[in-house]
Amino acid sequence: MWVEAPVYFITTVSHRRRPVLACPPFVAALRAEFEAAPIRHGWRVGRYVVMPDHIHFFCAPGGERESVSLSQFVGRLKQGTARAFLPQLGLAAPLWQREFFDHVLRSNENYDGKWRYVFENPVRAGLVGRPDDWAFAGEVSALER
C-alpha cells in the first residue's frame, strides 16, 4: 500500500546493547540532532523515547530542504549523536549497531496508539512506575497522521 505522507516508526539499538543512552548528555545530543533534521536532512522528528540501550522515534519527510533517504537520515543521525556524545563520556566507538528497524504507519494505523505503547516502555521495563516519570521522552515536532 502506498502512503502519500508517511510517518515512520524507527527503533535503533546501541552497539552490543550497551546501556549508555538514557542520560542527560545523550538526550541533549539526540535532541539537537532531531531539531536540526529539517534543515540538514529534510526530515521532521515527532515523539521519541530513549531507553538505556535503544531509542524509538517517529519521523516524516519534510523540512527546509529536499529529504534524503530514510537510511541516509538515520545514518547521519547516528553519526551526529556518536560524534557529540562519545567524547563527553570518554566512551569508545561505535555507539550504534549498524542496522535499524523501520515501520511505516499506514492510514489505518494510529500514531497516538503506537506512541502510547512506546511511551509505556519504561514502565514495562521496570524503570519507572508511570510513563510520565520517565525523563527521557519528548516531542520535537507535531506529526499529523
C-alpha positions in Angstrom: 0.0 0.0 0.0 1.4 3.4 -1.0 1.2 6.1 1.7 1.5 9.6 0.3 2.7 11.3 3.5 4.2 8.5 5.6 5.2 8.6 9.2 7.9 6.2 10.1 8.4 4.5 13.4 12.1 3.9 14.0 14.0 1.8 16.5 17.8 1.7 16.7 19.9 -0.1 19.2 23.3 0.8 20.9 26.3 -1.3 19.9 26.2 -4.6 21.9 23.2 -3.2 23.7 25.4 -1.0 25.8 23.1 0.7 28.4 24.5 4.2 28.0 21.7 6.2 26.2 19.3 7.1 29.0 21.2 10.0 30.4 21.0 13.8 30.0 24.2 14.2 27.8 23.0 11.7 25.3 19.4 13.0 25.2 20.8 16.6 24.7 22.9 15.4 21.7 20.0 13.4 20.3 17.5 16.3 20.7 20.0 18.7 19.0 20.2 16.3 16.0 16.4 15.9 15.9 15.9 19.7 16.0 18.4 20.2 13.2 17.0 17.4 11.0 14.5 19.5 8.9 17.4 21.8 7.8 20.2 19.2 7.5 18.3 16.2 6.2 14.8 17.3 5.2 13.1 15.1 7.9 11.0 16.1 10.8 11.0 14.1 14.1 7.9 13.8 16.2 7.8 11.9 19.5 10.7 9.9 20.9 11.6 7.7 23.8 15.2 6.9 24.9 15.7 3.7 26.7 19.1 2.6 28.2 20.1 0.6 25.1 17.8 1.8 22.3 15.7 4.6 21.0 12.3 4.8 19.4 11.2 7.8 17.4 8.6 8.8 14.8 9.7 10.8 11.8 8.4 12.0 8.4 10.0 13.5 5.3 9.6 17.3 5.1 11.6 20.2 6.1 13.5 23.1 4.8 15.3 21.1 2.1 14.6 18.1 0.0 14.6 14.9 2.1 17.4 12.5 1.9 16.5 8.8 2.0 15.4 7.3 5.3 18.6 5.2 5.5 20.7 8.3 5.0 18.8 10.2 7.6 19.1 7.6 10.2 22.8 7.0 9.4 23.6 10.7 9.7 21.6 10.9 12.9 23.7 8.1 14.3 26.9 9.7 13.2 25.9 13.1 14.7 24.9 11.7 18.1 28.0 9.5 18.3 30.3 12.4 17.4 28.6 14.6 20.0 28.1 12.1 22.8 31.1 9.6 22.9 33.8 12.2 23.7 31.7 13.7 26.5 31.8 10.4 28.5 35.1 9.0 27.2 33.3 6.1 25.5 34.8 4.1 22.7 33.1 3.9 19.3 30.9 2.5 17.9 27.9 3.8 19.7 25.3 2.2 17.4 24.5 -1.2 15.8 24.7 -0.8 12.0 21.1 -1.6 11.2 17.8 -0.1 12.4 14.2 -1.2 12.4 11.6 0.9 10.5 7.9 0.6 10.1 5.7 2.9 8.1 2.4 3.8 9.7 -0.3 3.1 7.2 -3.5 5.0 7.0 -5.3 2.5 9.3 -2.7 2.7 12.0 -3.0 5.2 14.8 0.1 7.3 15.6 -1.3 8.1 19.1 -1.9 4.4 19.8 1.6 3.4 18.7 3.0 6.3 20.7 1.1 5.2 23.9 2.7 1.7 23.5 6.2 3.1 23.1 5.7 5.7 25.8 4.9 2.9 28.3 8.2 1.0 27.5 10.0 2.4 30.6 7.2 1.1 32.8 7.2 -2.3 31.2 11.0 -2.4 31.7 10.6 -1.6 35.4 12.5 1.7 35.1 9.6 3.9 36.4 6.1 3.4 37.8 4.4 5.8 35.4 5.3 6.8 31.8 5.2 10.5 32.8 8.0 9.8 35.3 10.5 8.8 32.6 12.7 11.9 31.9 14.0 10.7 28.5 11.0 11.1 26.3 9.5 14.0 24.4 8.3 15.6 21.2 10.2 17.8 18.7 7.5 18.4 16.1 3.9 17.6 15.8 3.5 14.9 13.1 0.0 14.7 11.7 -1.5 11.4 10.6 
